């Protein structure tokens, strides 16, 4: 990678074969040695994130989880609120669920798109990043994807619309079967 350090290093998923205390000690060592500037986790439930925080001398800056307008496990599990209250960035992956969310776009997304003059992708991405301490990762395969995704930035959805999506988006899943929090 032609670098002496990484800005951010994440545990991809919990591993019950290795004690979390040992894993966090190893993460601390990477920071102490200057190989890593910040540490994070991925796919951790609230209780496991809290446990990891007890074992590290360094701040866990992010928890990367499967979260979008339909996959709501971080909300129902309490992780989103915990991250917001404890200054941990919730990094949402698969914001378009590999394109599945674009196959049958619900009326609520279409109406909000008309209201804001934005595409469904821009509405769904903006819904994520309009929430406190939430960022998202987006797969960009061409310049059109890049342009469309950039259209989700630089404007804010009204709070009432954020909550409308939170409460009224159809077929919300309280638990992810494909990428559950562990």
C-alpha positions as CSV (number, residue, x, y, z in Angstrom):
1,X,0.0,0.0,0.0
2,X,3.1,2.2,0.2
3,X,2.2,3.7,3.6
4,X,3.7,3.4,7.0
5,X,0.3,3.4,8.8
6,X,-3.4,3.0,8.3
7,X,-5.8,5.8,9.2
8,X,-8.5,3.3,10.2
9,X,-8.3,-0.5,11.0
10,X,-11.5,-2.5,11.7
11,X,-12.2,-5.9,13.1
12,X,-14.4,-7.3,10.3
13,X,-16.6,-9.3,12.6
14,X,-16.6,-10.8,16.1
15,X,-14.8,-14.1,16.4
16,X,-15.9,-16.1,19.4
17,X,-12.8,-18.4,18.9
18,X,-10.5,-15.5,20.1
19,X,-11.3,-13.6,23.4
20,X,-12.3,-10.0,22.6
21,X,-9.9,-8.8,25.3
22,X,-7.0,-10.3,23.3
23,X,-8.2,-8.8,20.1
24,X,-8.6,-5.3,21.5
25,X,-5.2,-5.6,23.2
26,X,-3.7,-6.4,19.7
27,X,-5.6,-3.4,18.3
28,X,-4.1,-1.2,21.0
29,X,-0.6,-2.5,20.2
30,X,-1.1,-1.5,16.5
31,X,-2.0,2.1,17.6
32,X,0.9,2.2,20.1
33,X,3.4,1.1,17.4
34,X,2.0,3.8,15.0
35,X,0.8,1.3,12.5
36,X,-2.8,2.4,12.9
37,X,-4.2,5.8,13.8
38,X,-7.8,4.8,14.6
39,X,-9.6,1.6,15.4
40,X,-13.1,0.4,14.7
41,X,-15.3,-2.7,14.6
42,X,-17.8,-4.2,12.2
43,X,-21.1,-6.0,12.8
44,X,-21.0,-5.6,16.6
45,X,-24.2,-5.5,18.6
46,X,-24.4,-2.8,21.3
47,X,-23.4,-5.2,24.1
48,X,-20.4,-6.4,22.2
49,X,-19.4,-2.9,21.3
50,X,-19.6,-1.9,24.9
51,X,-17.5,-4.9,25.9
52,X,-14.9,-4.0,23.3
53,X,-14.8,-0.5,24.6
54,X,-13.9,-1.8,28.1
55,X,-10.9,-3.7,26.7
56,X,-9.3,-0.9,24.7
57,X,-7.3,2.1,25.7
58,X,-8.2,3.7,22.4
59,X,-11.4,5.1,21.2
60,X,-13.4,2.9,18.9
61,X,-14.4,5.4,16.3
62,X,-16.8,3.4,14.1
63,X,-19.0,0.3,13.9
64,X,-19.6,-0.7,10.3
65,X,-23.0,-2.4,10.0
66,X,-25.6,-3.5,7.4
67,X,-28.1,-0.6,7.5
68,X,-30.4,1.1,5.0
69,X,-34.0,2.2,4.7
70,X,-35.2,-1.4,4.8
71,X,-32.6,-3.2,6.9
72,X,-33.1,-1.6,10.4
73,X,-31.5,-4.0,12.8
74,X,-29.2,-1.2,14.2
75,X,-32.3,0.8,15.1
76,X,-34.3,-2.0,16.7
77,X,-31.3,-3.4,18.5
78,X,-30.4,0.0,20.0
79,X,-27.1,0.3,18.3
80,X,-27.9,3.5,16.4
81,X,-28.9,5.3,19.5
82,X,-26.0,4.1,21.5
83,X,-23.5,5.2,18.8
84,X,-25.2,8.6,18.6
85,X,-25.0,9.1,22.4
86,X,-21.4,7.8,22.7
87,X,-19.8,9.6,19.7
88,X,-19.2,6.4,17.7
89,X,-19.7,6.7,13.9
90,X,-22.2,4.2,12.6
91,X,-20.9,3.3,9.1
92,X,-23.8,1.9,7.0
93,X,-22.8,-0.6,4.3
94,X,-25.0,-1.7,1.4
95,X,-27.2,1.4,1.4
96,X,-28.9,0.2,-1.8
97,X,-28.7,-3.5,-0.8
98,X,-26.7,-4.4,-3.9
99,X,-29.4,-2.7,-6.1
100,X,-32.3,-4.6,-4.6
101,X,-33.8,-1.4,-3.1
102,X,-34.1,0.0,-6.6
103,X,-36.1,-2.8,-8.2
104,X,-39.5,-1.8,-6.8
105,X,-39.2,1.7,-5.4
106,X,-41.9,2.5,-2.9
107,X,-44.2,5.5,-3.4
108,X,-42.8,7.2,-0.3
109,X,-39.3,7.4,-2.0
110,X,-40.8,8.6,-5.2
111,X,-42.8,11.4,-3.5
112,X,-39.7,12.5,-1.5
113,X,-37.7,12.5,-4.7
114,X,-40.2,14.8,-6.3
115,X,-40.3,17.1,-3.3
116,X,-36.5,17.5,-3.2
117,X,-35.8,17.1,-6.9
118,X,-33.6,14.1,-6.3
119,X,-33.3,10.5,-7.5
120,X,-34.4,7.5,-5.3
121,X,-30.7,6.7,-4.7
122,X,-30.0,10.3,-3.5
123,X,-33.1,10.2,-1.2
124,X,-32.0,6.9,0.4
125,X,-28.3,7.9,0.8
126,X,-29.3,11.3,2.2
127,X,-31.7,9.6,4.7
128,X,-28.7,7.7,6.1
129,X,-26.3,10.7,6.3
130,X,-28.9,13.1,7.6
131,X,-28.9,11.1,10.8
132,X,-26.4,12.1,13.6
133,X,-23.2,10.1,13.5
134,X,-24.2,8.1,10.4
135,X,-22.0,7.8,7.3
136,X,-22.3,5.3,4.5
137,X,-20.2,3.3,2.0
138,X,-21.4,3.2,-1.5
139,X,-20.2,1.0,-4.4
140,X,-19.4,3.1,-7.4
141,X,-18.7,1.3,-10.6
142,X,-18.8,4.2,-13.1
143,X,-18.9,8.0,-13.4
144,X,-22.7,8.0,-13.5
145,X,-22.9,6.3,-10.1
146,X,-20.4,8.8,-8.7
147,X,-22.4,11.7,-10.0
148,X,-25.7,10.3,-8.7
149,X,-24.2,9.5,-5.3
150,X,-22.6,13.0,-5.0
151,X,-26.1,14.4,-5.5
152,X,-27.0,13.0,-2.0
153,X,-24.6,15.6,-0.5
154,X,-25.0,19.3,0.1
155,X,-28.6,19.4,1.1
156,X,-30.7,18.2,4.1
157,X,-33.9,16.3,4.3
158,X,-36.4,17.8,6.7
159,X,-36.6,16.0,10.0
160,X,-40.2,15.2,9.4
161,X,-39.3,13.4,6.2
162,X,-36.4,11.5,7.9
163,X,-38.9,10.3,10.5
164,X,-41.5,9.5,7.8
165,X,-39.1,7.2,6.1
166,X,-38.1,5.7,9.5
167,X,-41.7,4.9,10.3
168,X,-43.3,4.3,6.9
169,X,-40.8,2.6,4.6
170,X,-42.4,-0.7,3.7
171,X,-41.1,-4.2,4.6
172,X,-38.6,-3.0,7.2
173,X,-36.5,-5.8,8.6
174,X,-35.9,-5.8,12.3
175,X,-33.2,-8.4,12.0
176,X,-30.9,-9.1,9.1
177,X,-30.7,-12.7,8.0
178,X,-27.9,-12.0,5.6
179,X,-25.6,-9.9,7.8
180,X,-26.9,-10.0,11.4
181,X,-25.2,-8.0,14.1
182,X,-23.2,-10.4,16.3
